[in-house]
Amino acid sequence: MNAPANDEEDHGEVFLDETDALHVITIDDQDLPEADEELGSDGEAIDIRDADGEQRSDGESMDEADDSMHIFTGHTGELYTVACSPTDGTLVATGSGDDKGFLWRIGEGDWAFQLQGHENSVCSLAFSTDGQLLASGSLDGIVQIWDINSCNLKCTLDGPGGGIEWVRWHPRGHLVLAGSEDSTVWMWNADKSSFLNMFSGHGSSVTCGDFTPDGKTICTGSDDATLRIWNPRSGENIHVVRGHPYHTDGLTCLTITSDSTLALTGSKDSSVHIVNITTGKNRTAAVTDRTATAATEQNAEQQLLLKSLEQNSNSSSSPLEQNADQQQQSKSNRKSADAQITKANSNQNRSSPWAATGGMDQKLIVWDLQHSLPRCTCEHEEGVACLSWLGSSKYVATGCVDGKVRVWDSLSGDCVRIYSGHSDAIQSLAVSANGDFLVSVSIDGTARVFEIAEFQ
C-alpha cells in the first residue's frame, strides 16, 4: 500500500489500487439501503415516514406536520389580533406589530387589502354586527373605521391620550366603543364620524370592556382592579365593583352572558369573579358564605369552585399591548405570571349560561354560571393565551403558548383534536361566520386557517 513511512510527515494525497486489497466481499444490490433511508448508529437502515405512512425526505425528518389549509404571510411582525366577518364566511382581518392591518380571504391567497394609516401596532380589530364596517384600534391611540364593501377608510376617530386596548361595536348599530391606556373609555357614532361620550373614572389602563348584548349597558375592567358599569346614554357610572372580596390586581378580561345579567371577570391575581350587572354585587362572595355554612355534596362542589377561583392562575384574555417600547416586555410578563386570567368567553347559544376561562396555569375551566360551578378542567402542556367557543356547539378551542390549537369537549373535558402548524405562541382565535374555519394568529408572524366543520 502506498502509505507514508512516517505518520507524522504529510506527503499529500494517498491513492489505493487493486494490489492494496486484502480481501474481496461480494454484496447483493438488495442489501444496500435506499436513497431515502437513514442509517442508525449500528449501521442499520431507518425507514422514515410521516404520520400518514408516506416516506419523508431527509429535510422533512424533523419537521412537524402542518394541519392548516391556508396560511396568510402578508405581515412582517408578530400578529396580535384576528377577527372574522359575522356575515362573510371567508373574510378575515388581522393586526400586527408591523403597524399594519390586513383584510384577506380564506382560500384566496392572491387577494389582500392593507389597512394603512396606523403609526403603531394594530392590536384590536372588530367587525360591526351587520358586517358592513371594521374598526381597527392601534397603540397610536387612533381608531380607524373601514367600509367593507368598498375597502375604503370611512373615518378616523381620535381623542384617547394613550394606546387603544380594545374596540367593540354596539350589538344593533354603528356605535363603536374603545378602551385606552390613559384610563378612559370612548364612544363614537361611526356613521356620522362623531364623538358621543367619554367615560372617565378608572385609575389605570382600561384593559377590557363591552356593551351588554341588549345594548343598554357598558361594562369595563381596568388594571386598577375595578369593574365599572355605565349608562351609555348619560355616561353615568352606575356601579363600581372593587375591594374585598373582589379582585386584588388588574383585570385582564371579561365576558357577559347573553341575557345581559352577569359579567365574568378574570384578573392578574389568578381569580375569576361573577358579578350581577343590575345590582353590581359580586356573586362569588355569596358562594363563599354558603360553603362556610353547609356540608352537602353541592357545597363540596362550591368549595371546589372557590378553590378554582382563587388558584386558577393565568386563565385567559388576549394579550394587551402597551406602548411600543413596553409592548414585548408586557406580553412576556403576562405570559409568565403565576396568577393571571388571560381569557374569558361565554357561550351565548346555550339555554343555561356557560363560560370558559384559560390561562398561563395551563388550564381551561368550563363554568356553569347558573349554578356557579366548574363543569370541567382541561389540562394543557403549556399556557392558554386565547380561546373561543365553536359556534353553538359543545366545543371550545384554545390557542396555546406551545403554538398548538386544541379543541375540547366541554361536556367530557376531553381534548378531541390538536392542530399543529405554528412555530410560536398563539395570540388570538376567531371562528368564521359559517363555522367551517378557525383562524389563529401567532408571534411567528403568520395567520393559519384550520377546518373545523366536523365540530358544528
C-alpha positions in Angstrom: 0.0 0.0 0.0 1.3 3.4 -0.9 1.3 4.9 2.6 3.9 7.2 4.1 6.7 5.6 6.2 6.4 8.3 8.9 2.9 9.0 10.2 3.9 12.5 11.3 5.0 13.5 7.8 2.5 14.8 5.3 3.1 13.6 1.8 -0.2 14.9 0.3 -2.9 12.7 -1.2 -2.8 8.9 -0.8 -4.1 6.6 -3.5 -5.2 2.9 -3.3 -5.1 0.4 -6.1 -6.2 -3.2 -6.5 -2.9 -4.6 -5.1 -3.7 -2.9 -1.8 -6.9 -5.0 -1.3 -6.6 -7.7 1.4 -10.0 -9.5 0.8 -12.9 -9.1 -1.6 -16.5 -9.5 -0.5 -19.4 -9.6 -3.0 -22.6 -7.7 -1.9 -26.0 -8.1 -3.4 -27.7 -4.9 -4.5 -30.7 -5.7 -2.5 -28.7 -5.4 0.7 -27.9 -1.7 0.1 -30.1 0.9 1.8 -32.4 3.0 -0.4 -31.5 6.7 -1.0 -34.4 7.9 1.2 -33.4 5.8 4.2 -31.1 6.8 7.0 -28.5 4.7 8.9 -28.7 4.3 12.6 -25.7 4.2 15.0 -25.4 0.4 14.4 -25.4 0.8 10.6 -29.0 -0.5 10.2 -31.2 1.4 7.7 -34.0 3.5 9.2 -37.1 4.0 7.1 -38.5 7.5 7.8 -42.2 8.0 7.3 -44.7 10.7 8.3 -48.0 10.2 10.3 -49.8 9.2 7.1 -47.3 6.4 6.3 -45.7 8.4 3.5 -41.9 8.4 3.2 -40.2 11.6 4.0 -37.1 13.1 2.6 -34.1 13.9 4.8 -35.1 17.6 5.2 -38.6 16.6 6.4 -37.5 14.1 9.1 -37.5 16.7 11.9 -40.3 19.0 10.6 -43.7 18.9 12.4 -46.9 18.4 10.5 -48.9 21.5 9.4 -52.6 20.9 9.7 -53.6 24.3 8.3 -55.5 24.6 4.9 -54.5 28.2 4.4 -51.6 30.4 5.6 -51.5 34.2 5.4 -48.0 35.6 5.4 -48.6 39.3 4.5 -47.4 40.7 7.8 -43.7 41.3 8.7 -44.1 41.3 12.5 -45.8 39.4 15.3 -49.6 39.0 14.9 -51.7 40.2 17.9 -55.4 40.0 16.8 -57.8 38.4 14.3 -61.4 38.9 13.5 -63.8 37.1 11.2 -66.6 38.8 9.4 -70.0 37.9 11.0 -71.7 37.7 7.6 -69.0 36.6 5.1 -67.6 33.1 5.8 -64.2 33.7 4.1 -63.4 37.3 5.1 -60.7 37.8 7.8 -58.9 40.8 9.3 -55.6 40.6 11.1 -53.4 43.1 13.0 -49.7 43.1 13.8 -46.7 44.7 15.4 -45.7 45.8 11.9 -48.2 48.7 12.3 -50.4 47.1 9.6 -53.8 45.5 9.4 -54.9 43.3 6.5 -58.2 42.1 5.1 -57.9 38.8 3.3 -60.0 35.8 2.2 -59.7 32.2 3.2 -58.8 30.1 0.1 -57.8 33.2 -1.9 -54.1 33.5 -1.5 -53.8 36.2 -4.2 -56.1 38.7 -2.6 -55.3 41.0 0.4 -56.1 44.6 1.3 -53.8 46.6 3.6 -55.4 48.8 6.3 -53.0 51.7 6.0 -52.6 54.7 8.3 -51.7 53.5 11.7 -48.4 54.5 13.2 -48.1 51.8 15.8 -49.1 48.2 16.4 -52.6 47.2 15.4 -53.7 45.3 18.5 -57.5 45.2 18.2 -60.0 44.6 15.4 -63.8 44.2 15.4 -66.4 43.9 12.7 -69.8 45.6 13.2 -72.7 43.2 13.8 -74.0 43.6 10.3 -70.5 43.1 8.8 -70.5 46.4 7.0 -67.8 48.1 8.9 -64.5 47.2 10.5 -62.8 49.0 13.4 -59.1 48.9 13.9 -57.5 50.0 17.1 -53.8 50.8 17.5 -51.3 51.7 20.1 -51.1 55.1 18.4 -54.4 56.0 20.1 -56.4 56.0 16.9 -59.4 54.0 15.8 -60.0 53.7 12.1 -63.3 52.7 10.5 -63.3 50.8 7.2 -66.1 50.3 4.8 -66.1 46.6 3.9 -67.9 46.9 0.5 -65.5 49.5 -0.9 -62.4 48.7 1.2 -62.1 52.4 1.8 -61.3 54.3 5.0 -64.6 55.7 6.2 -63.3 57.8 9.1 -60.6 58.2 11.7 -61.7 58.5 15.4 -59.3 60.2 17.8 -59.4 61.5 21.4 -57.8 59.0 23.7 -54.4 60.0 25.1 -53.0 56.5 25.1 -52.9 53.3 23.1 -56.2 51.5 22.2 -56.5 48.3 24.3 -59.7 47.0 22.6 -62.6 48.0 20.3 -66.2 46.8 20.4 -69.4 47.5 18.5 -72.9 48.1 19.7 -75.0 44.9 19.1 -77.6 46.8 17.0 -75.9 49.8 15.5 -72.8 51.5 14.3 -71.7 52.8 17.7 -68.1 51.9 18.5 -66.5 51.7 21.9 -62.8 51.7 22.8 -60.8 51.4 25.9 -57.5 53.2 26.3 -54.3 53.1 28.2 -55.0 56.6 29.5 -57.7 55.1 31.8 -60.7 56.4 29.7 -63.3 54.8 27.5 -64.6 56.5 24.4 -67.7 56.0 22.3 -68.3 57.4 18.7 -71.0 57.2 16.1 -69.2 55.6 13.1 -71.8 56.6 10.5 -71.5 60.3 11.4 -67.8 60.2 12.4 -68.8 61.9 15.6 -67.8 61.7 19.3 -70.7 60.7 21.6 -69.3 60.2 25.1 -66.2 59.7 27.2 -66.4 57.5 30.3 -63.9 58.6 33.0 -63.3 57.0 36.4 -60.8 54.2 36.1 -57.4 54.8 37.7 -55.4 52.9 35.2 -55.4 51.4 31.7 -58.9 50.1 30.7 -57.9 46.5 29.7 -61.3 45.1 28.8 -64.9 46.1 28.1 -68.0 45.6 26.1 -71.7 46.5 25.6 -74.1 44.2 27.2 -75.9 42.1 24.5 -79.1 44.1 24.9 -77.1 47.3 24.2 -78.4 49.1 27.3 -75.2 49.0 29.5 -71.4 49.1 29.2 -69.1 47.1 31.4 -65.4 47.9 31.6 -62.5 46.4 33.6 -59.2 48.1 34.4 -55.7 47.5 35.6 -56.8 49.3 38.8 -58.6 46.1 39.8 -62.1 47.5 39.4 -65.1 46.7 37.2 -67.3 49.7 36.3 -70.9 49.6 34.9 -72.0 52.6 32.8 -75.1 54.1 31.3 -74.1 54.6 27.6 -76.5 57.5 27.0 -75.8 59.6 30.1 -72.2 58.4 30.8 -73.3 57.8 34.4 -71.2 55.3 36.4 -73.9 53.1 37.8 -71.8 50.7 39.8 -68.2 50.3 40.8 -67.1 46.8 41.9 -63.9 46.8 43.9 -62.3 45.7 47.2 -62.6 42.5 49.1 -63.8 40.0 48.1 -63.3 41.2 44.5 -60.1 41.2 42.6 -56.9 42.4 44.2 -55.0 43.0 41.0 -55.7 44.3 37.5 -58.5 42.8 35.4 -57.4 41.2 32.1 -60.7 40.1 30.6 -64.4 39.9 30.9 -67.4 38.3 29.2 -71.1 39.0 29.5 -73.9 36.5 29.4 -76.5 36.6 26.6 -79.3 37.8 29.0 -77.1 40.8 30.0 -77.4 40.0 33.7 -73.9 38.6 34.6 -70.3 39.6 33.9 -67.5 37.1 34.4 -64.1 38.8 35.0 -60.6 37.5 35.2 -57.5 39.1 36.7 -53.8 39.0 37.2 -54.5 37.9 40.8 -55.5 34.4 39.4 -59.1 34.7 40.3 -62.4 34.6 38.4 -65.4 36.5 39.7 -69.1 36.6 38.7 -70.9 40.0 39.1 -74.6 40.8 38.8 -74.7 43.7 36.4 -78.0 45.0 37.6 -77.0 45.2 41.3 -73.3 45.4 41.0 -73.0 42.6 43.6 -70.2 40.1 43.4 -71.8 36.7 43.4 -68.5 35.0 44.4 -68.9 36.3 47.9 -72.3 34.6 48.2 -70.7 31.3 47.2 -68.1 31.8 50.0 -70.8 32.3 52.6 -72.7 29.2 51.5 -69.6 27.0 51.6 -68.9 28.1 55.1 -72.2 27.0 56.4 -73.3 23.9 54.5 -71.8 20.4 54.3 -73.8 19.0 51.4 -72.4 17.4 48.3 -73.3 20.6 46.5 -71.4 22.6 49.0 -68.3 20.4 48.3 -68.7 21.3 44.6 -68.9 25.0 45.6 -65.8 24.7 47.6 -64.1 23.3 44.5 -65.4 26.4 42.7 -63.8 28.7 45.2 -60.5 26.9 45.0 -60.6 27.3 41.3 -61.5 30.9 41.6 -58.5 31.5 43.9 -56.0 29.3 42.2 -56.9 29.5 38.5 -53.7 31.4 37.7 -53.4 32.7 34.1 -56.9 31.8 33.0 -57.5 33.7 29.8 -57.6 37.0 27.9 -55.9 38.1 24.7 -52.6 40.0 25.2 -53.0 43.7 25.9 -50.3 45.9 24.4 -48.5 48.8 26.0 -46.6 51.5 24.1 -44.0 50.4 21.5 -41.1 50.2 24.0 -43.0 48.2 26.6 -45.0 46.0 24.3 -42.8 43.0 24.2 -41.9 43.1 27.8 -45.6 43.5 28.8 -46.6 40.4 26.8 -43.7 38.4 28.3 -44.8 39.4 31.8 -48.3 38.3 31.2 -47.3 35.0 29.7 -45.1 34.1 32.6 -47.2 35.4 35.5 -48.2 32.8 38.1 -51.5 34.4 38.7 -53.3 35.7 35.7 -56.5 35.0 33.9 -55.8 35.5 30.2 -59.2 34.9 28.5 -62.8 34.6 29.3 -65.6 33.7 26.9 -69.3 32.8 27.3 -71.3 30.5 25.1 -74.2 32.8 24.2 -76.2 30.0 22.5 -76.9 27.7 25.4 -80.2 27.7 27.3 -78.2 28.0 30.6 -75.1 30.2 30.6 -71.7 28.6 30.4 -68.4 30.3 30.2 -64.8 29.3 29.8 -61.6 30.7 31.2 -58.0 29.8 30.4 -54.5 31.0 31.4 -50.9 30.5 32.0 -51.5 27.9 34.7 -52.1 25.6 31.7 -55.8 25.1 32.4 -59.1 25.6 30.6 -62.0 25.7 33.0 -65.6 25.5 31.8 -68.1 27.1 34.2 -71.8 26.6 34.7 -72.7 30.2 35.6 -76.3 29.4 36.6 -75.1 27.3 39.5 -71.7 29.0 39.9 -69.9 25.7 39.4 -67.0 24.5 37.3 -68.1 21.7 34.9 -64.6 20.5 33.9 -60.9 21.4 34.0 -58.8 20.7 30.9 -55.1 20.4 31.4 -52.7 21.7 28.8 -48.9 21.2 28.3 -48.3 25.0 28.3 -50.2 28.2 29.0 -53.5 29.1 27.3 -53.3 32.5 25.7 -56.7 32.7 24.0 -59.9 30.7 23.5 -63.2 30.6 21.6 -66.4 28.6 21.6 -67.0 26.9 18.3 -70.4 28.5 17.5 -73.3 27.0 19.5 -71.6 23.6 19.8 -70.2 22.0 22.9 -66.6 22.5 21.8 -64.1 25.1 22.9 -60.9 25.9 21.1 -57.8 27.1 22.9 -54.7 28.8 21.5 -51.6 27.9 23.4 -48.1 29.2 24.1 -46.7 26.0 22.6 -48.1 27.0 19.2 -50.9 24.4 19.2 -54.6 24.9 18.8 -56.6 22.4 20.9 -60.3 21.6 20.6 -62.0 20.4 23.8 -65.4 18.7 24.5 -66.9 20.9 27.3 -69.1 18.1 28.5 -66.4 15.4 29.0 -63.4 17.6 29.3 -61.6 15.6 26.6 -59.2 17.0 24.1 -60.6 15.8 20.8 -58.2 17.5 18.3 -54.8 19.2 18.2 -53.9 21.4 15.3 -50.2 22.0 14.5 -48.6 24.5 12.2 -47.5 27.5 14.2 -43.9 27.7 15.5 -44.5 30.1 18.4 -47.2 31.2 20.8 -50.7 31.8 19.5 -52.2 35.3 20.4 -55.8 35.2 19.1 -58.5 33.0 17.6 -61.6 33.7 15.6 -64.3 31.4 14.0 -65.7 32.1 10.5 -69.3 33.1 10.1 -70.2 29.7 8.5 -68.5 27.8 11.3 -66.3 25.9 8.9 -62.9 27.5 9.8 -60.9 28.5 12.8 -58.3 31.2 12.3 -55.3 31.6 14.6 -52.6 34.3 14.7 -49.2 33.9 16.3 -46.0 35.5 17.3 -44.4 33.6 14.4 -45.8 36.2 12.1 -48.4 34.0 10.3 -52.2 33.5 10.4 -53.3 30.0 9.8 -56.8 28.5 8.9 -57.9 25.1 10.2 -61.0 23.3 9.1 -63.5 22.7 11.9 -66.7 21.8 10.1 -66.7 18.4 11.9 -67.3 20.2 15.3 -70.5 22.0 14.3 
